[in-house]
Amino acid sequence: MTVGGDGRAEGAGGALAERLNHLFANMHPPGAPYTNAFVADEISNGTAEYGGVKVTEQYLSMLRNGRRTNPSPELLRALGKFFAVPVGYLLGDLSQPQAARVEEEVRFLAAMRDQRVRAIALRSVGLPPEVQDSLTTIISQFRQQMNLPADPPAHRGEPGGE
């Protein structure tokens, strides 16, 4: 691994920082994203649930900005558990299709925080497949009329993203 001119880690540590920042930005309840302090407190005080791992707000900050790049496997397991993702996602050990699936699930959960999106999805439950297909076509037509891509874009730093 190398360190860039701005002091940020490149390579595996930079990828870990990107994944952590993606999870912090997208895997939270409605409202504001989690803070480093909140996640550190939840993991450190949830002794049995997170395997007794202790972590500080400052260390999470360093992981997220790439200044620390080699957290313990126990901490990675605790972070994976907290954000409900496989630890392999944080390690970068998943195959490209597996990582893409995790990121798609994260995008889905983030989209479902929007009450209007959730209402549209829930109202389609129980409709016959051909009606659901028609709704998908209608939504695609609206997206086209508004000069939007057929599918919502991936977030920055994700496959297919900017």
N, C-alpha and C positions, 0 to 999 in steps of 0.2 A: 504494500500500500504506500502511496505517496501523499505528501501534503502539498496542497496547492499554494500559490502565492498569497492567498488571503487567509491562510492558516486552516482552511477547512480540509478535512480528510477527503481523499478521493478513493475510489475503489470500493472494497467491501464495507468499510465504515461509513462512507458517503451513502451507499445504498441502504444501510441500516438506518441512517438519519432520515433519508427520504421516506422509508417505510414507516418509521415512527411518526414523522410529521404528518404523513397521510392518515394514519390511524387517529392521531390526536385531532386532526381537522374534520374527520368524517365519522368516527365511531363515538358518538356521544348522544345523550338524550336531547330532546328539543331544547333550544336555548343556546347558551354559550358552550364552546368546546371545553374539554377538560383542561385544567392547568397542570403544570408539572407538580405543583404542591399537592393538588388533590390526588393525582395518581400515586405519587410517592406515599402519601398518607394512607390511602386505601390499601396499597400493597404492603406497606410496613406494619400496619395495624391489623390486617386481615391474616394473622399469623398462620392459622391452619389452612385457610383457603389458598394462600399463596406460598405455602411451604416455608414459612418463617423468614422469607427474604426481607431484608431491610434495604431501602434505597432512599436517597435524599433528592430533594427538588433540584439541587445544584447538579447532581450526577445525571439526572434525567435531561437537564438542559444541555449538558456537555454531550450526551449521546445524540440528542436531537440536532445539535449544531456540528456534529462530526468531530468534536475535540476529544472525545473518548470513543473508542471503536471496538473494544473487546470486553463486553460485559460478560458476566458469568452465565453459564447455561441456566442456572437457577433463576436469575433475574429475567432472562429471555423467556423462560417458561411462565414466570409470573406475569410478565407483560402480555404474552400471548393469551393467557387465561383472562386477564383483565379486559383485553380488547376482543376476546372471543375469536381469535385467529390461531391457526396452527403455528407452533414455534418455528417450524420450517420456513414459514413466510418471513419471519424476522431474520432468520439465519441466511436466507437466500438459497435454501436447500431444495425448494420445490421446483418441479419442472415448470417450463413456461406455461403449459396449459393449466397446471394446478395453481400457479401464482395468479394467472389471469382470472381463474374462477374465484379466488379469494377477493381479488380487487373488484370483480363484478358484484359479489355479495356485499362488499363495503359500499359500493355505489348505490346498490339497491336500498340498503338500510338508510343511507343518507337521504336518498330521494323520498323514502317513506316517512321521514320526519315532517315533510311538507304536508299539511293537513289536506290541501286540495288534491295533491297527487294520491294520497292515501284514500280519499273519498272516491276518486275515479276508480282506483283499483278495487276497492271493496264493493262498489256498486256493480262491478262486472262479475263478481263471484256468483256462480250458479247459473249464469247465462249459458246457453248452448255454445259450443265451440265456434260455430259459423257466425254467431252474433258477436262473439269476442273478436273474431277475425275482422268483421266489418268495423268494429270500433277501432281496431288497430289501423285499418285503412283510412278511416276518417281522421284520426290523429295525424297520420302521415301526410294527408292532404293539407291539414291546417299547418303543419310544420313547413311544407313546401310553399304554401301561400305566404308564409311569414319569412321566407328565405332562410329557414333554419335547416340544418342537415337532417336527413331522414331519421337518424338516431341521435340522441343527445351525445355530445362529445365526451370522451374520457377526460378525467381530470389531469392537470399537469403532472408529469412524472409517471404516468401510467401508460401501458401499451396503447398506442393509438392516440395518446394525448399530445399536447403541444410541447 
